[in-house]
Amino acid sequence: ACPPPVLFVEGAISALAGPQVAVVGSRSPTASGRELAFELATGLSKYALTITSGLALGIDSAAHLGALQARGASIAVMGTGPGQVYPARHRRLAAGIVEQGGALVTEFVPGTRPEPSNFPRRNRIISGLSLGVLVVEAALPSGSLLTAQCALEQDREVMALPGPVRSPLSRGCHELLRNGAALIETPE
């Protein structure tokens, strides 16, 4: 409904043409959540699926790293302008994504700094590029749930990984599951 007027791409534009699955979740995941995101992304990459995420701390970076570990492609949709990696500690990760045949994508013009309002906007691109969105650990409320909502609006699949019932980071995923998201336990 509101496509970006232009996308800036650094890396392999061809990576955008392949089938993609978005893997998103908490910026402060549990060790188990980080490990599961990595394993799921590694496994999905082995099925020739490109892993798309937001280059954020936590689940996003674990998903990108899982794709790279499997020698698969990954796409990072950024909330900044081209050439400006946020968070800065992910510069090496971003370089690895590009070197391995993936891409860094943004709708923001060069020089755009990381503003809080940019990140919810980029979520619609993460879901729009993907066949579906897999949420791994998300609190209520959560930016990951915004990405899942975008996926529903774009007629994409929404998937969630269940977690411990007492964990605040499971509540968002459990809410998605109650509302009809596909329950995911393995890459298969």
N, C-alpha and C positions, 0 to 999 in steps of 0.2 A: 504493500500500500504506500510505502514511503521509501522507495529505493534511493540509494545515494546517487547524486548526479555523476560522480566519477569515483573510481577506486584507484589508488596508487598501489603499485605492486613492486616489491623488491624481491628478486629471485625468479623462480620458474613460473611464468604465467600458466604454463601447461598444467601445473599442479591444481589449478582451479577447476580444470575440466574433469578430473577424476571423481569417483564417488567418495564423499566425505562423511565422517561421523564426528560430531562435536562432543567433546568430553569436557565438562565444566564442573565446578564445585567450589567449596570453601577456600578462602585465602589462608585460613588457619586450620588445616585439617588435622585429624589424628594421624599418628604414624601408620595405622592400618588403612585409613582412607587414602593417604599418599601412595602407599604400596599397591593398593587395589587399582587406583587410577593408572599407575605405571604398568601394571600387569595387563589390565584391560586394553590399554592403548597398544602395548606390545602385541598382544594377541590379535586385535583388530587389524593392525598393520600387516600381519601375516596373511590376512585375507584380502590384501591389496586395497584396503580402505585408507584414505588419507585422514589423519587426525587433525581436527581443527579445534582451536581453543583461543584464549585471550591473552596469553603470555603473562598472566598474573602469577603472583606467588601461590603456593599451595597446589591444589588439584590441577590447575592449568599447566603449570611447569612440569609436574609429574607426568601428565599426559603427553606433552611435547617430548619429554625425555624418553618415555616409553616408545614412542614412534621412532625416534632416532636410534634407540637401542636395537630395534628390530630392522633397522636399515630402511624404514618406510618414510613416506613423505608426511610432512606436517605443515599446517598453515596457521600462522599467528595473526589474529585480527587485533589491531592495536587501537588504543584510545588516544593516540598522539599522531603528530604529523610524520611523514616518511623520514627515516634516518634518526628518529628520536625514540630510542627504546626505553620503555618504562615497565617495571622498575629498572634502573640502571644496572643492577646486578645481573640482569638477564641478557646483557649484551653478548656474552659468549654463547648462550642458548640461541639467541636470535641468529647469530652468525652460523651456528651449526645447522639450524633449520634451512637457511639459504644454501649453504654448502652441500647439503644432502638432497637438494632438488625440491625443497619446499618453498614457501613464500611468506613474506611479511606483507600484510594487507591493511590499508587504512582508507577511510573516506576523508580524513582530515588533511587540510592543506599543509605544505611544508611550513615548519615553524610553530605548529600548534603544540602547545605544552599540555601536559597531563592535567586536565581539569575534571573534577568529580562528575560533571554532567556528560562528559564524553563517553564514559564507560557503559552506562545503560544504553546509549545510542549504538555503540558498536555491537551490543548483544544481538540486535536484529540481523546484523551481517553474519555473525557466527552461525546463527540458526538458518539464515537464508541460504548460505553456501552449502549447508549440510543436508543429508537425507534425514537425519534425526539428531536429537540432542540427548546425551546420556549424562545425567546428573549424579555425581558422586559426592556425598556429604554436603548438605546445605541446611543452614539454619532458617528459621522463620523470623523476619523476612530475609530475602537473599537475592543478590544479583543473578545467581544461577536460576532462581525461580522466574526472574524476568526473562531470561533466555529461553526457558521452557515455555513461558507464555507466548513469546514471539514465535516459537516453533509451532505451537498450536494455531496461532493466527495465520501462519504461512503453510498450514497443512503438512507439517513435518511430523515425524514420529517423535514421541517423548518417552524416554526410558529413565529408570531410576534404579539405583542400587540400594537395597534395604540395609538398615544398620541397627545397632542396639537400641531398644525402645527407650532407654533412659538418656540417651545421648542427644543434646540439643542439636548436634550436627546431623542427626537422622531425621529430625522433624520435617524438614522441607521435602526430603525424598519420600517419607511416608505419606505426606500430604499429596504429593504427585501420584503415588501408587493408589491411594484411596480414590483419586479422581480419574483413574483409568490409564495411567502410564504403564508401559511394559516393565515388568520386573526382570532385571538383569542380574545374573550371578556369574556368568562366564562370557568370554568373547564369542564362544560358539552360539 
